[in-house]
Amino acid sequence: MSDHYFSATPASADERRTINVPLAGRTRAVQVAPGVFSAERVDQGTSVLLQHAPPPPATGTFLDLGCGWGPIALTLGLRSPDAHVWAVDVNERALDLTRTNATSLGLRNVEAVSAQQVPAEVRFDLVWSNPPIRVGKQVLHELLLTWLRRLTPDGVAYLVVQRNLGSDSLQRWLVAQGFPTDRFTSVKGFRLLRVASAGA
């Protein structure tokens, strides 16, 4: 069985290496490893999100859903040092890498945990995510419903989805679930969807 980035415990060797990537306007050194999503670089979809989403608020409670080695959570933490950033993933190696990278960048406001470790009462003012489309539609829909229902009344989510992987049908589905959703921008074949709270 091949190693998937959405495996809880990747089978590949945890061979870490340091790469330099652009995060929050500067080149930063981060650790990556096999068995984690986009272990060579910041992938194109995440780059679209980081470059084209509006700047995050200065304060609040933020979520990076499917954090990988942490490019989104780290960017949120760097740009909003007074915010509390939750980084969630099923992949234990990804969570450890995000913690390691947050520590090396001096970020005390990034908390990388499994979904079960986020207290039930926590609500999010902002969600940024490059969601794991390849887990399949049913799993993806359950994942998005679980977390989007935890947006604050004024909260907003930005989801980057490749057009040929169903971004437009996902947008229609989100609207049908009661989440006002529009296409914020479209760049290089990726849609950046803006999703408002179901109570908005």
Long-range contacts (C-beta under 8 A, 24 or more apart in sequence): 3-34, 3-35, 5-35, 5-36, 5-37, 5-38, 5-68, 5-91, 5-94, 5-132, 6-90, 6-91, 6-132, 6-134, 6-135, 7-35, 7-90, 7-91, 8-90, 8-91, 8-92, 9-92, 9-93, 10-34, 10-35, 10-36, 10-91, 10-93, 11-35, 14-93, 16-97, 21-71, 23-50, 23-71, 23-74, 23-75, 23-78, 24-74, 24-75, 24-78, 24-79, 28-74, 28-105, 29-104, 30-69, 30-70, 30-71, 30-74, 30-97, 30-101, 30-104, 30-105, 31-69, 31-97, 31-100, 31-101, 31-104, 32-69, 32-97, 33-69, 33-93, 33-97, 35-91, 35-93, 36-68, 36-69, 36-91, 36-93, 36-94, 36-97, 37-66, 37-68, 37-69, 37-91, 37-94, 37-132, 38-68, 38-69, 39-69, 42-71, 43-130, 44-188, 44-190, 45-130, 45-160, 45-161, 45-162, 45-190, 46-71, 46-72, 46-130, 46-160, 48-160, 48-187, 48-188, 48-190, 48-192, 49-128, 49-129, 49-130, 49-158, 49-160, 49-192, 50-75, 51-187, 52-184, 52-185, 52-187, 52-192, 53-128, 53-158, 53-184, 53-192, 54-158, 55-79, 56-80, 56-83, 56-126, 56-128, 57-83, 57-125, 57-126, 58-82, 58-83, 59-83, 60-84, 60-125, 60-126, 61-86, 61-122, 61-123, 61-124, 61-125, 61-126, 61-152, 62-86, 62-124, 62-125, 62-126, 62-127, 62-128, 63-87, 63-88, 63-124, 63-126, 63-127, 63-128, 63-129, 63-147, 63-150, 64-88, 64-127, 64-128, 64-129, 65-127, 65-128, 65-129, 65-131, 65-143, 65-147, 66-129, 66-130, 66-131, 66-132, 67-94, 67-95, 67-98, 67-112, 68-94, 68-97, 68-98, 69-94, 69-97, 69-98, 69-101, 70-94, 70-97, 70-98, 70-101, 70-102, 70-110, 70-112, 72-128, 72-129, 72-130, 73-98, 73-102, 73-110, 73-112, 74-98, 74-101, 74-102, 74-105, 74-107, 74-110, 76-110, 76-126, 76-128, 77-102, 77-105, 77-107, 77-109, 77-110, 78-105, 78-107, 80-109, 81-107, 81-109, 82-109, 83-109, 84-109, 84-111, 85-109, 85-110, 85-111, 86-111, 86-113, 86-118, 86-122, 86-124, 87-111, 87-112, 87-113, 88-112, 88-113, 88-114, 88-115, 88-118, 88-147, 89-114, 90-114, 90-115, 115-146, 122-150, 123-150, 123-151, 123-152, 123-155, 124-150, 124-151, 124-152, 124-155, 124-157, 125-151, 125-152, 125-154, 125-155, 125-156, 126-155, 126-156, 126-157, 126-158, 127-151, 127-155, 127-156, 127-157, 127-158, 127-159, 127-195, 128-157, 128-158, 129-157, 129-158, 129-159, 129-160, 130-159, 130-160, 131-159, 131-161, 133-161, 133-162, 133-165, 133-166, 137-166, 141-173, 144-174, 145-177, 148-174, 148-179, 148-195, 148-197, 148-198, 149-198, 151-195, 151-196, 151-197, 151-198, 152-197, 153-197, 153-199, 153-200, 154-197, 154-200, 155-196, 155-197, 156-194, 156-195, 156-196, 156-197, 157-194, 157-195, 158-184, 158-192, 158-193, 158-194, 158-195, 159-192, 159-193, 159-195, 160-190, 160-191, 160-192, 160-193, 161-190, 161-191, 161-193, 162-189, 162-190, 162-191, 163-189, 163-190, 163-191, 164-189, 167-191, 167-193
